[in-house]
Amino acid sequence: MYVKILLGVVAVILLFVIVVALQPSTFRVARSTMIKANPARVFGEVNDLHHWEAWNPWGKIDPAMKLTYDGPAAGVGAAYHWEGNSQVGSGSATITGSHPDDRVELRLDFHKPFKGTSTAEFTFEPQGDETKVTWTMDGSRNFITKAIGLIFSMDQMIGSQFEKGLADLKTVAEQQPAT
């Protein structure tokens, strides 16, 4: 009897390990919105990390989140470090590419609740008197994050925050005078 139970438990664990191992090793999340502002205006809000406090969705999850800045005020090399509650965790964001009015690329290093590195990119496409802004994040998934992904969708969790952030970015950019 105990042998059958033990074999059953081992079979379930083995099946779980196989299912997790077969999950994709990478993830990509992307969201877009239209903003009634020119690309230069929106680019300025993203390229200067000090401006992120006005629209960063994770700052709204933890208003007491501590931010510190390094490097130049904006553009390549600009960085900020965050230390927040259990929902926000801790880590850093560094601008690795800054192409005026076109795109901003970032390296994201997460320390808590899980260690990891991802890349994020904002692109700005003029469309008449509006700008299409797309926010993407790409990264790799280890065994633990693959297992969590069986229960929680990375696209839904991060994507919903991207949607909130883009909505706030839209509000901020549209309230500013045109440049």
Residue pairs with C-beta under 8 A, 6 or more apart in sequence:
16 147
19 150
20 143
20 146
20 147
20 150
21 143
21 146
23 141
23 146
23 149
23 150
24 141
24 146
25 140
25 141
25 146
26 138
26 139
26 140
26 141
27 137
27 138
27 139
27 140
27 141
27 149
27 154
27 155
28 136
28 137
28 138
29 136
29 137
29 154
29 155
29 158
29 159
29 162
30 134
30 135
30 136
30 137
30 159
30 162
31 134
31 135
31 159
31 162
31 163
31 166
32 132
32 133
32 134
32 135
32 166
33 132
33 133
33 163
33 166
33 167
33 169
33 170
34 127
34 130
34 131
34 132
34 133
34 170
35 42
35 130
35 131
35 132
35 133
35 169
35 170
35 173
35 174
36 129
36 130
36 174
37 130
37 131
37 173
37 174
37 176
37 178
38 101
38 126
38 129
38 131
38 178
38 179
39 101
39 102
39 124
39 125
39 126
39 131
40 100
40 101
40 179
41 131
41 173
41 176
41 178
41 179
42 124
42 131
42 133
42 169
42 173
43 100
43 101
43 102
43 104
43 124
44 51
44 74
44 179
45 51
45 54
45 55
45 169
45 172
45 173
46 52
46 104
46 122
46 169
47 74
47 75
47 78
47 95
47 98
47 100
47 104
48 73
48 74
48 78
49 69
49 74
49 78
49 79
49 80
49 93
49 95
50 69
50 73
50 74
51 172
52 59
52 80
53 59
53 67
54 168
54 172
55 165
55 168
55 169
55 171
55 172
56 165
56 168
57 161
57 162
57 164
57 165
57 168
58 65
58 82
58 84
58 88
58 161
59 65
59 67
60 164
60 168
61 84
61 85
61 87
61 88
62 84
62 85
62 87
62 88
64 84
64 85
65 82
65 83
65 84
65 85
65 88
66 82
66 83
66 84
67 80
67 81
67 82
68 80
68 81
69 78
69 79
69 80
69 81
70 78
70 79
70 80
70 81
71 77
71 78
71 79
71 94
72 78
74 95
74 98
75 95
75 98
76 95
76 96
76 97
76 98
77 94
77 95
78 94
78 95
79 92
79 93
79 94
79 95
80 92
80 93
81 90
81 91
81 92
82 88
82 89
82 90
82 91
82 92
82 93
83 90
84 90
86 113
89 110
89 111
89 112
89 113
89 114
90 110
90 111
90 112
91 108
91 109
91 110
91 111
91 112
92 108
92 109
92 111
93 106
93 107
93 108
93 109
93 120
94 106
94 107
94 109
95 104
95 105
95 106
96 105
96 106
96 107
96 119
97 103
97 104
97 105
97 121
98 104
98 105
101 124
102 123
102 124
103 121
103 122
103 123
103 124
104 121
104 122
105 119
105 120
105 121
106 119
106 120
106 121
107 117
107 118
107 119
108 117
108 118
108 119
108 120
108 137
108 139
109 116
109 117
110 116
110 117
110 118
114 144
114 145
116 139
116 140
116 142
116 145
117 139
117 140
118 137
118 138
118 139
119 137
119 138
119 139
120 135
120 136
120 137
120 138
121 134
121 135
121 136
121 137
122 133
122 134
122 135
123 132
123 133
123 134
123 136
124 131
124 132
124 133
125 131
125 132
125 134
126 132
133 166
133 169
133 170
135 162
135 165
135 166
137 158
137 162
141 149
141 154
145 154
